[in-house]
Amino acid sequence: MSLYYTDEDGAKVFVLDFYPEENIYEEKHTLLYVFVKFDGDDEELLTIEQKILKSTERLKLDYVGWRLFEGWGEFYFYAESGKGFENALSEALKPKYQYESGNRRDKKYETYKKLLLPNEVEYNRLQSEAILSELEEAGDDLDAQHRVEHHAVFMTQSQRKRFIEEMQEDGFSFLHDFLDEKAEDDFVYGVVFTKLSALSFEIIEEQTASIFPLIKQGHGRYEGWGTEALSIDEEQEDENTPE
């Protein structure tokens, strides 16, 4: 699955393969990169990308993606070595584009994980955008009051209990807790909590901004939010139904 988003620094980011829990680059431990001076539009950026990919195709590199920030298009690859990379870039970019390039060892794929993949906040923003888009397509009345259900998990019961107390002081309501016996890690103590509100990206951002510090303080993990769609037609039918 590919991913396109804007990170917290304001950079536009494209990741070709979004699999954060998998080692998708196998034994290719050399990071190759090229930064191209860029003042054009997104279409020109994609043109540059295609030039680089075509010229480096014979090198059998694993393309990671790009990042556009402060007038530079940054393109990243993983490979067994940097052999042939500079010559391929010269064919693709000279003399039209100014660029800087290089390579370094990245055995743990730190650039992929920490620079290109979204962090927890950025990923939840992407999830919120997707949920709101689905609700709109379903005919949801986003201005209506929804019961927004948030989910979090913790490693101990005491961490969860402390969080429940703190989030209720912050205006959220406890719905239920649970034990996730199928969890693949130590975060097995879950809690679902709610807030009644209209829906917008800004409203969800405000809610998550208030609970993220509490979850982190309790060494927990936020698992996202959801709600039931409320169509305008359904609301009108409820209002017209005799008691």
N, C-alpha and C positions, 0 to 999 in steps of 0.2 A: 504494500500500500504506500503510495506517495503522499507527501504532506507539504502544504504550503501555508505559511503563517507569518505574522509580524512579531518579533521577539520584544522583550522588555526594553532593549536598547533602541528600538525603532527600526531595526534592520529587517528587510524582507528576506525570508529563508525558504528554500526549497530542499526537501530531503527526498531522494529517489526511493529509498526503501526504509520504511518506518517500522522497525522491529526491535524495540529497545531492550527486550529480554533475551535476544539471541545474538550469538556471534556470527554475523552474516558474512564477514570478510575472511573467515577461515585463517589461513596462515600468511596473509598479506599484511605485513607489519610496517611497511613504509608508507608514510603519508606524503602524497604529492599535492602541491598547491600552486595556483597561479592567481594573482590579483591583477585585474585589468582595469585601468583607468576608464571610467564610464560616466558619461553625462547624458545619455540618451534615454529612450523609453523602454518599456518592458519588452517590446518586440525586438529591439536591437540587442538587448541582453540575451534573448533566446537565439538570435542569429549568431552571436559570439559563442554561446554554448555549443551550438551545432557545429561550428567551425572547429572548436577544440575537440569535440567528441569524434568527429570524422578523422581529424589528423592523428589522434591518439588511438584509434581503433585497433591498429596492428600491434599495439603494445599489450593488449589484453589486461587493461586496468579495470578496477572496480570503481565506477563513478559513484560518488556519495551525494553530491548536490552542490548548491551554490548559496551564497549569502550576499546581499546587496546592501552596502553600508557606506555612507559618507562619500559617495562618488566612486566607489570601487566595487567591481563585481568579483567575488571570491569564489573560485571553483576548486573542489577537493576530490581527490582520488586516493584509493589504497592500492598498493602494488607490492610485488616481491622485491623490487628495486626501482631506482630512479632512472635506469638505463633507457636512453632514447627519448626521454620526456622533453628535454630542452629543445632538441631538434624538431620534435613534433609541434611544440608551441611556436617556434620560429616560423614554421611553414604556415601555421594557422593565423597568426596575429601580426607578423611584420609585413609591411612597415606601417600599417594603418593604426595599430593600437599600442599605447604605452602599457607595459606590464612588468610585474615582478614575480619571480617564481622560485621554487626551491623544493626540498624534501627533507624529511627527518624521520627517525624511528618513532613509531606510535603503537607499541605492542598491545597496549590496553585500549586502543581506539578512543583516546580521550577527546580528540577533536570532534569525532562523530557524536559522542555521548554528551559532551559538555558545551560544545559550541553550536552544533547543528540541531540536535534533538531539543524539543521544547522542555523547559523545566516544569515543575509541578503546577505552578501558577499559569504558565502559558498553555499547558496542555488542558487544564480545566477551562480556560477561556475558549479554547477550540471546541471542547465538549459543550459548553454553554451555547455557543453560536449554532452548533449542529442541532441541539435540542430545540432552541427557539425557532430555528428555520423549519424543523419538522412540525412544530405546533402551528406555525403560521400556515403551512401547506395543508394542514388538517382542518383549517378554518377556525382555529382557536381565537377566542376573544382575549387577547393578552392584557387588556385593561381590567378584566374581571379579577376578583380575588381568588387566588389559587392556594391550595395547600402545597407548599413547596417542601418536598422531603429530601433532606440531606443525609448522607451516609458517611460514617467514619469507623475506623477499626483501631484497636489498641492491643498491646501485648499482654497487659495484665488487667484484672478486674478493677484494681484500685485506680489505675490510670483512667479507665472508662468512667468509674464512679465520680472521680474528681472533675472530669470534663463535663459530665451531665449536670453537675451542680453549677459549674461556671457558665455553660452555654444558656442555662435557664435564666441566670442573672442577666444575660445579654439579650434577653427577649425571645429566645427560641423555646419551643415546647417539646418535651420528651414524648416520643411515640412508643418505641419499644427497643429492647436490646436483644441480642442473640449470640450464640456461640457458633462460629463457622468451623465445623469439624472437617471440612474439605479444603481449608486454606492450605496453600503451598508454602507458607512461611509462618512466623510466630504471631502475626496479627490476626488473632482468632476471636477477640472480644469486640463485637460490633454494636453499633447503636444507630438508630434512625431517629432523627429529630426534625421538627417542622417549623415553618413560619408562614403565616397567612399574608399574602401580598399579591399585587399585580406583577406582571412579568415584563422585564426588559433586560437587556444586557447590563445596563447600569445598576439595576436593582439587584441582580444576582451577584454582580461584582461587589456591591456594598455588603451583601450578606456573607459572601465567602471571605471578604477582607476582615470581617469581624471575628469569624470563627477559626481561620487559619492559624493565628497566633496561639489560640487555646489548644488546638489539636497538636501543634508542634511542641508546645510547652508540656503536653502530656505524652510526648514521643509517639503520637499516633499518626494515622495516615487518612487523608480525606479521599473518599471513594466516589464523589460526584453527587448529583442531585437529579430529581425527576418530579413530575407532576402529571395529573390527568388533564387531558384536553377539555376545554370548556367552550363549546361553540355558541355563537350568538343565538342561533335557532333554539338550542336546548335551554338556554336561559329564559327565552321568551315563553317556551312551553311550560317551564316550571312556574313562571309568574302567572300564567293563565290557568293553571290546574287548580280546580276548586278544592278547598280543604274538606 
